[in-house]
């Protein structure tokens, strides 16, 4: 009950704080007002304590010329000093964000996607290989809430390995258009990737570097993180003759976090309210606006298990993830994806594709544990699971060196096995790797969902509690300021 009351108070405090900020009353105004109050307080003290002796007069004059500071025991001085330090810290954070902004390029090239008699602008990036060997196209697909810049640490290594790297912002994410007239789903994303590959074949791959392949049949590699991995499997099913191999980076089991069939009966009403009332009823967009702060996102990335390597959660990453949230309709996309239909499961795609699949999984991912894929080798004869130590939900950015060490040699082996004339593979090892099998846990799906629910609710509760503590501290400082102003007036 205490925690619920604290949560309500925190939400109201956040709303009140936002109202002040919208009205233009920022910490800078507080800082300036306190400076003026400090000056007035100092002048009043000097009038009351004007020295009588000559040495004291000289000391007093020095003080007035600025050679000696004001008394440090003044409560106004202490409060002003505290707020000044906070302001300087905030200014330092703003400077670091500006530095990150200068390093980040959001928009690269535009693909005009024709879908249901409408045109949507899709952002993508393409980088050529840095070596002279025959080029091989590779498509990178980001996860929920991310964008193509999430692969900034991977693109150079893949270029050096001889790949022409394509990275795309899914519709609704990154610098791509964020329409409100589409139903966001895994099927929508897969259709976008399908049309994108065909378009890129016409633009980039019909040249001398791909002369050994027929038109529109250039084999592609595709790699995706989280829901991007699920979309990659869907693309392999949609283009069986063009997708040469799939790399899953902590593949999601659906577009949204939960399925009704995966949660206990007593949880399903809560899930229904969350998806259809909170997320799609207007509250979700308000929650999105209030809690998309740098502190909250940083806490979620590090303490929420998304990243294990704290050094990777830096101002550049925060700007990559938070920058698109300022775009029009970003809140709409967030709520509709979170509250949308989960779509197909990975297992449904694995039974319908024939190309090799490599799953690289962080062993510390609480959102989609690695033992989720422990039985996938039974569904696909050319499936390999490799568990990466001390790695979270985004292994490609959390531990990029581990991903490159496993991913690049595996793709090279797939290329050597592939027969472009038959669109088939000569031979290869199948099954799940022994190391991954030995480390897989024997928990059931219901235990996974229960554990995830507990972890998610605990994280949200901690975020609300911390916000409530900040608001209480700010209120105490405001009360002290009012008391000092009253004493001064008296």
C-alpha positions as CSV (number, residue, x, y, z in Angstrom):
1,X,0.0,0.0,0.0
2,X,2.9,2.4,0.8
3,X,4.5,1.7,-2.5
4,X,1.2,2.3,-4.4
5,X,0.7,5.6,-2.5
6,X,4.3,6.6,-3.3
7,X,3.8,5.7,-7.0
8,X,0.7,7.9,-7.2
9,X,2.5,10.7,-5.5
10,X,5.5,10.3,-7.8
11,X,3.3,10.5,-10.9
12,X,1.6,13.6,-9.6
13,X,4.9,15.2,-8.8
14,X,6.2,14.4,-12.2
15,X,3.2,16.0,-13.7
16,X,3.5,19.1,-11.6
17,X,7.2,19.4,-12.4
18,X,6.5,19.1,-16.1
19,X,3.8,21.8,-15.8
20,X,6.4,24.2,-14.4
21,X,8.9,23.4,-17.1
22,X,6.2,24.0,-19.8
23,X,5.5,27.3,-18.2
24,X,9.2,28.2,-18.7
25,X,10.2,28.2,-15.0
26,X,13.4,26.3,-15.2
27,X,16.3,25.6,-12.7
28,X,18.1,28.6,-14.4
29,X,15.4,30.9,-13.1
30,X,15.7,29.5,-9.6
31,X,19.5,30.0,-9.8
32,X,19.2,33.6,-10.8
33,X,16.5,34.4,-8.2
34,X,18.7,32.9,-5.5
35,X,21.7,34.9,-6.7
36,X,19.7,38.2,-6.3
37,X,18.4,37.1,-2.9
38,X,21.9,36.3,-1.8
39,X,23.1,39.8,-2.9
40,X,20.3,41.5,-1.0
41,X,20.9,39.3,2.1
42,X,24.5,40.3,2.1
43,X,23.7,44.0,1.8
44,X,21.2,43.9,4.6
45,X,23.8,42.1,6.9
46,X,26.4,44.7,6.1
47,X,24.0,47.6,7.0
48,X,23.2,46.0,10.3
49,X,26.8,45.1,11.1
50,X,28.7,48.2,9.9
51,X,32.1,48.2,11.6
52,X,33.1,50.9,14.1
53,X,36.9,50.6,14.1
54,X,39.2,51.4,11.3
55,X,40.6,47.9,10.7
56,X,37.1,46.6,10.6
57,X,36.2,49.3,8.1
58,X,39.1,48.3,5.8
59,X,38.0,44.7,6.0
60,X,34.4,45.8,5.3
61,X,35.5,47.8,2.2
62,X,37.5,44.8,1.0
63,X,34.4,42.7,1.3
64,X,32.4,45.3,-0.8
65,X,35.1,45.3,-3.5
66,X,34.7,41.5,-3.8
67,X,38.0,40.6,-2.2
68,X,36.3,38.6,0.5
69,X,33.3,36.3,0.1
70,X,30.0,36.6,1.9
71,X,29.5,34.7,5.2
72,X,29.3,31.0,4.3
73,X,26.9,30.1,7.2
74,X,24.0,31.8,5.5
75,X,21.3,29.3,4.7
76,X,20.6,31.2,1.5
77,X,24.3,30.9,0.5
78,X,24.3,27.2,1.2
79,X,21.1,26.6,-0.8
80,X,22.3,28.8,-3.7
81,X,25.6,26.9,-3.7
82,X,23.8,23.6,-3.8
83,X,21.6,24.7,-6.7
84,X,24.5,26.2,-8.5
85,X,26.3,22.8,-8.3
86,X,23.2,21.1,-9.6
87,X,22.9,23.6,-12.4
88,X,26.6,23.1,-13.3
89,X,26.1,19.3,-13.3
90,X,23.0,19.7,-15.6
91,X,25.0,22.0,-17.9
92,X,27.8,19.4,-18.0
93,X,25.2,16.8,-19.0
94,X,23.8,19.1,-21.7
95,X,27.3,19.6,-23.0
96,X,27.9,15.9,-23.1
97,X,24.7,15.5,-25.0
98,X,25.7,18.2,-27.5
99,X,29.0,16.4,-28.0
100,X,27.1,13.2,-28.6
101,X,24.8,14.9,-31.1
102,X,27.7,16.2,-33.0
103,X,29.0,12.6,-33.5
104,X,25.6,11.1,-34.4
105,X,24.2,11.2,-37.9
106,X,20.6,10.0,-37.9
107,X,19.6,10.3,-41.6
108,X,21.5,8.7,-44.4
109,X,19.6,7.5,-47.5
110,X,15.9,7.3,-48.2
111,X,13.9,4.4,-49.5
112,X,10.4,5.4,-50.6
113,X,8.4,2.4,-49.6
114,X,5.1,1.8,-51.5
115,X,2.6,0.1,-49.2
116,X,-1.1,-0.1,-49.6
117,X,-1.2,2.8,-52.1
118,X,0.8,5.1,-49.8
119,X,4.4,6.1,-49.7
120,X,6.5,6.0,-46.5
121,X,10.0,7.4,-46.2
122,X,12.4,4.8,-44.8
123,X,15.9,5.7,-43.6
124,X,18.8,3.3,-44.3
125,X,22.5,3.2,-44.4
126,X,24.8,1.3,-46.8
127,X,28.6,1.0,-46.4
128,X,30.9,-0.8,-49.0
129,X,33.5,-3.4,-48.0
130,X,37.0,-2.1,-47.2
131,X,38.8,-5.0,-48.9
132,X,38.9,-6.0,-52.5
133,X,37.4,-9.4,-52.2
134,X,34.0,-10.1,-53.9
135,X,31.3,-8.2,-51.9
136,X,28.5,-9.9,-50.1
137,X,25.4,-8.0,-49.0
138,X,24.5,-8.1,-45.3
139,X,21.3,-6.6,-43.7
140,X,21.2,-5.5,-40.1
141,X,17.8,-5.1,-38.4
142,X,17.6,-3.3,-35.0
143,X,15.3,-4.1,-32.1
144,X,12.5,-2.3,-30.3
145,X,13.2,1.3,-29.4
146,X,16.5,1.3,-31.3
147,X,17.6,2.3,-34.8
148,X,20.4,1.6,-37.3
149,X,23.0,3.5,-35.2
150,X,22.7,0.7,-32.7
151,X,25.1,-1.2,-35.0
152,X,27.7,1.6,-35.1
153,X,30.3,-0.6,-33.5
154,X,29.6,-3.6,-35.8
155,X,29.6,-2.0,-39.3
156,X,33.4,-1.3,-39.6
157,X,34.2,-4.9,-38.6
158,X,31.8,-6.3,-41.1
159,X,33.1,-4.1,-43.8
160,X,36.6,-5.4,-43.1
161,X,35.3,-8.9,-43.4
162,X,34.2,-8.1,-47.0
163,X,30.5,-7.3,-46.6
164,X,28.5,-4.6,-48.1
165,X,26.6,-3.6,-45.0
166,X,23.0,-2.4,-45.1
167,X,21.3,-1.1,-42.0
168,X,17.7,0.0,-41.9
169,X,15.4,1.9,-39.6
170,X,12.1,0.0,-39.4
171,X,9.0,2.1,-40.1
172,X,8.2,4.0,-36.9
173,X,11.7,3.9,-35.6
174,X,14.9,6.0,-35.9
175,X,14.8,8.5,-38.7
176,X,12.1,6.6,-40.7
177,X,8.6,8.0,-41.0
178,X,6.3,7.4,-38.0
179,X,2.8,7.2,-39.4
180,X,-0.3,6.8,-37.4
181,X,-2.3,5.1,-40.2
182,X,-0.7,1.7,-40.2
183,X,-1.1,-1.3,-37.9
184,X,2.3,-2.0,-36.5
185,X,3.1,-5.7,-36.6
186,X,5.9,-8.2,-37.3
187,X,4.2,-8.9,-40.6
188,X,4.4,-5.2,-41.5
189,X,8.1,-5.1,-40.7
190,X,8.8,-8.3,-42.7
191,X,7.0,-6.9,-45.7
192,X,9.1,-3.7,-45.5
193,X,12.4,-5.8,-45.4
194,X,11.1,-7.9,-48.3
195,X,10.6,-4.9,-50.5
196,X,13.8,-3.3,-49.3
197,X,15.9,-6.2,-50.3
198,X,14.4,-6.2,-53.8
199,X,15.0,-2.5,-54.2
200,X,18.6,-2.8,-53.0
201,X,19.2,-5.6,-55.5
202,X,18.2,-3.2,-58.2
203,X,20.3,-0.3,-56.8
204,X,23.5,-1.9,-55.6
205,X,23.9,-5.6,-56.4
206,X,23.2,-5.8,-60.1
207,X,26.8,-5.1,-61.1
208,X,30.1,-6.8,-61.9
209,X,30.8,-7.7,-58.3
210,X,27.8,-10.1,-58.4
211,X,28.2,-11.4,-62.0
212,X,28.1,-15.0,-60.8
213,X,24.5,-14.6,-59.7
214,X,21.3,-14.2,-61.7
215,X,19.4,-11.0,-61.4
216,X,17.3,-10.6,-58.2
217,X,18.9,-13.8,-56.7
218,X,22.0,-12.4,-55.0
219,X,22.3,-14.2,-51.7
220,X,22.0,-12.0,-48.6
221,X,23.0,-12.5,-45.0
222,X,20.6,-10.9,-42.4
223,X,21.2,-10.3,-38.7
224,X,18.8,-8.9,-36.2
225,X,18.5,-8.0,-32.5
226,X,15.4,-8.7,-30.4
227,X,12.4,-8.1,-32.6
228,X,14.8,-7.5,-35.4
229,X,15.9,-11.2,-35.1
230,X,12.2,-12.3,-35.3
231,X,11.8,-10.1,-38.5
232,X,15.0,-11.7,-39.9
233,X,13.5,-15.1,-39.6
234,X,10.3,-13.8,-41.3
235,X,12.4,-12.4,-44.1
236,X,14.2,-15.8,-44.6
237,X,10.8,-17.4,-44.9
238,X,9.6,-14.7,-47.4
239,X,12.8,-14.9,-49.6
240,X,14.0,-18.5,-49.3
241,X,16.2,-18.2,-52.5
242,X,17.9,-15.0,-51.4
243,X,18.6,-15.3,-47.7
244,X,21.8,-17.2,-47.3
245,X,21.9,-17.2,-43.5
246,X,20.4,-15.7,-40.4
247,X,22.1,-14.4,-37.3
248,X,19.9,-14.0,-34.2
249,X,21.1,-11.6,-31.5
250,X,18.9,-12.4,-28.5
251,X,15.8,-13.0,-30.6
252,X,12.5,-11.8,-29.2
253,X,9.6,-14.2,-29.0
254,X,7.1,-11.6,-30.2
255,X,6.6,-8.0,-31.1
256,X,5.2,-7.2,-27.6
257,X,6.4,-8.5,-24.3
258,X,3.6,-10.9,-23.4
259,X,1.2,-13.4,-24.9
260,X,-2.0,-14.3,-23.1
261,X,-1.2,-18.0,-23.6
262,X,2.1,-17.6,-21.8
263,X,0.9,-16.0,-18.6
264,X,-1.2,-17.5,-15.7
265,X,-4.9,-17.0,-15.8
266,X,-5.0,-14.6,-12.9
267,X,-2.5,-12.3,-14.7
268,X,-4.4,-12.1,-18.0
269,X,-6.9,-9.4,-16.9
270,X,-4.0,-7.2,-15.8
271,X,-2.3,-7.8,-19.1
272,X,-5.5,-6.9,-21.0
273,X,-5.8,-3.6,-19.0
274,X,-2.1,-2.8,-19.6
275,X,-2.3,-3.3,-23.4
276,X,-5.8,-2.0,-24.2
277,X,-6.4,0.7,-21.5
278,X,-3.1,1.9,-20.3
279,X,-1.0,1.7,-23.5
280,X,-3.7,2.4,-26.1
281,X,-6.0,4.6,-23.9
282,X,-3.9,7.7,-23.8
283,X,-2.2,7.0,-20.5
284,X,0.6,5.2,-22.3
285,X,1.6,8.3,-24.3
286,X,1.6,10.4,-21.1
287,X,3.8,7.8,-19.4
288,X,6.1,7.8,-22.4
289,X,6.5,11.5,-22.3
290,X,7.2,11.6,-18.5
291,X,9.6,8.8,-18.2
292,X,11.8,9.1,-21.3
293,X,14.5,10.9,-19.3
294,X,18.2,10.1,-19.6
295,X,18.3,8.9,-16.0
296,X,15.4,6.5,-16.4
297,X,16.8,5.1,-19.7
298,X,20.3,4.8,-18.3
299,X,19.0,2.9,-15.3
300,X,16.9,0.6,-17.4
301,X,19.8,-0.2,-19.7
302,X,22.3,-1.0,-17.0
303,X,20.2,-2.2,-14.0
304,X,17.5,-3.7,-16.1
305,X,19.8,-6.2,-17.7
306,X,19.9,-4.8,-21.2
307,X,23.6,-4.2,-20.8
308,X,26.2,-5.8,-18.6
309,X,29.1,-3.7,-19.7
310,X,28.5,-0.4,-17.9
311,X,31.0,1.4,-20.1
312,X,28.9,1.0,-23.1
313,X,26.0,2.9,-21.5
314,X,27.5,6.3,-22.4
315,X,26.1,9.7,-23.6
316,X,26.4,8.6,-27.3
317,X,24.2,5.5,-26.7
318,X,21.6,7.5,-24.7
319,X,21.4,10.1,-27.5
320,X,21.0,7.3,-30.1
321,X,18.1,5.9,-28.2
322,X,16.5,9.1,-27.0
323,X,16.9,11.3,-30.0
324,X,14.1,9.7,-32.1
325,X,11.8,10.0,-29.1
326,X,11.5,13.7,-29.8
327,X,10.0,13.0,-33.3
328,X,6.3,13.5,-34.0
329,X,4.2,10.4,-33.3
330,X,7.0,8.6,-31.4
331,X,4.8,8.0,-28.4
332,X,2.0,6.6,-30.7
333,X,4.4,4.1,-32.2
334,X,5.8,3.1,-28.8
335,X,2.3,2.4,-27.4
336,X,1.0,0.6,-30.4
337,X,4.0,-1.7,-30.7
338,X,4.0,-2.4,-26.9
339,X,0.3,-3.0,-26.9
340,X,0.1,-4.7,-30.3
341,X,-0.3,-8.3,-31.4
342,X,2.9,-10.3,-30.6
343,X,2.7,-12.0,-34.0
344,X,4.4,-15.2,-35.0
345,X,6.7,-17.0,-32.7
346,X,10.3,-17.9,-33.8
347,X,9.4,-21.5,-33.7
348,X,6.8,-21.0,-36.4
349,X,9.4,-19.5,-38.7
350,X,12.2,-22.0,-37.9
351,X,10.1,-24.9,-39.2
352,X,9.6,-23.1,-42.6
353,X,13.1,-22.0,-43.5
354,X,16.1,-23.9,-44.9
355,X,19.1,-21.6,-44.5
356,X,21.5,-21.9,-41.6
357,X,20.7,-20.0,-38.4
358,X,23.2,-18.9,-35.8
359,X,21.8,-17.7,-32.4
360,X,24.2,-15.5,-30.3
361,X,22.7,-15.1,-26.9
362,X,23.8,-13.1,-23.8
363,X,23.7,-15.3,-20.7
364,X,22.5,-12.4,-18.5
365,X,19.4,-11.4,-20.5
366,X,16.4,-11.3,-18.1
367,X,14.0,-10.2,-20.9
368,X,14.5,-13.2,-23.2
369,X,16.7,-15.8,-21.3
370,X,19.0,-17.9,-23.5
371,X,17.3,-21.2,-22.6
372,X,14.3,-19.9,-24.6
373,X,16.2,-21.3,-27.6
374,X,17.4,-24.5,-26.0
375,X,15.1,-26.7,-28.1
376,X,15.1,-24.8,-31.4
377,X,17.7,-27.2,-32.9
378,X,14.9,-29.8,-32.9
379,X,12.9,-27.5,-35.2
380,X,15.7,-26.6,-37.6
381,X,18.4,-29.0,-38.7
382,X,21.0,-26.3,-39.3
383,X,20.7,-24.3,-36.1
384,X,23.6,-23.3,-33.8
385,X,23.2,-21.6,-30.4
386,X,26.2,-19.9,-28.8
387,X,25.8,-18.4,-25.3
388,X,28.0,-15.3,-24.7
389,X,29.2,-14.8,-21.1
390,X,28.4,-11.8,-19.0
391,X,26.3,-10.3,-21.8
392,X,22.8,-8.7,-21.7
393,X,20.0,-8.3,-24.2
394,X,22.0,-6.4,-26.8
395,X,25.1,-8.5,-27.3
396,X,26.2,-6.7,-30.5
397,X,26.6,-3.4,-28.6
398,X,27.3,-4.8,-25.1
399,X,30.1,-7.1,-26.2
400,X,30.7,-6.4,-29.9
401,X,34.1,-8.2,-29.9
402,X,32.5,-11.5,-28.8
403,X,29.8,-11.2,-31.4
404,X,32.4,-10.5,-34.2
405,X,34.5,-13.5,-33.1
406,X,31.5,-15.8,-33.5
407,X,29.5,-14.2,-36.3
408,X,32.1,-13.5,-39.0
409,X,33.7,-17.0,-39.1
410,X,30.3,-18.6,-39.1
411,X,29.1,-16.4,-42.1
412,X,32.3,-17.3,-44.0
413,X,31.6,-21.0,-43.5
414,X,28.1,-20.5,-44.8
415,X,29.3,-18.7,-47.9
416,X,31.7,-21.5,-48.6
417,X,29.0,-24.1,-48.3
418,X,26.5,-22.2,-50.5
419,X,26.0,-23.2,-54.1
420,X,24.6,-20.1,-55.9
421,X,23.4,-22.2,-58.9
422,X,21.3,-24.5,-56.9
423,X,20.4,-22.1,-54.1
424,X,21.3,-24.8,-51.6
425,X,24.0,-25.7,-49.1
426,X,26.5,-28.5,-49.8
427,X,27.0,-29.7,-46.3
428,X,27.3,-28.5,-42.7
429,X,27.1,-29.2,-39.1
430,X,23.7,-29.1,-37.5
431,X,22.3,-28.9,-34.0
432,X,22.8,-26.9,-30.9
433,X,26.3,-26.3,-29.7
434,X,27.4,-28.4,-26.7
435,X,28.5,-25.5,-24.6
436,X,25.1,-23.8,-25.0
437,X,23.2,-27.1,-24.2
438,X,25.2,-27.6,-21.0
439,X,24.5,-24.1,-19.8
440,X,20.8,-24.1,-20.7
441,X,18.4,-23.9,-17.7
442,X,15.6,-26.3,-17.3
443,X,12.9,-23.8,-16.4
444,X,9.5,-23.9,-18.0
445,X,7.9,-21.1,-20.1
446,X,5.6,-20.1,-17.3
447,X,8.6,-19.7,-15.0
448,X,10.3,-17.4,-17.6
449,X,7.2,-15.2,-17.8
450,X,6.8,-15.0,-14.1
451,X,10.4,-14.1,-13.6
452,X,10.2,-11.5,-16.3
453,X,7.1,-10.0,-14.8
454,X,8.7,-9.8,-11.3
455,X,11.9,-8.2,-12.8
456,X,9.9,-5.7,-14.9
457,X,7.6,-4.6,-12.1
458,X,10.5,-4.3,-9.7
459,X,12.4,-2.1,-12.1
460,X,9.4,0.1,-12.8
461,X,8.7,0.4,-9.0
462,X,12.3,1.4,-8.3
463,X,12.1,4.0,-11.1
464,X,8.9,5.5,-9.6
465,X,10.3,5.4,-6.1
466,X,13.5,7.2,-7.1
467,X,11.5,9.8,-8.9
468,X,9.4,10.3,-5.8
469,X,12.5,10.7,-3.6
470,X,13.8,13.3,-6.0
471,X,10.5,15.2,-5.8
472,X,10.6,15.1,-2.0
473,X,14.1,16.4,-1.9
474,X,13.2,19.2,-4.3
475,X,10.1,20.0,-2.1
476,X,12.3,20.3,1.0
477,X,14.6,22.6,-0.7
478,X,11.7,24.8,-1.9
479,X,10.3,24.9,1.7
480,X,13.7,26.0,3.0
481,X,13.8,28.7,0.3
482,X,10.3,30.0,1.3
483,X,11.4,30.1,5.0
484,X,14.5,32.1,4.1
485,X,12.4,34.5,2.0
486,X,10.0,35.0,4.9
487,X,12.8,35.7,7.3
488,X,14.3,38.2,4.9
489,X,11.0,40.1,4.4
490,X,10.6,40.1,8.2
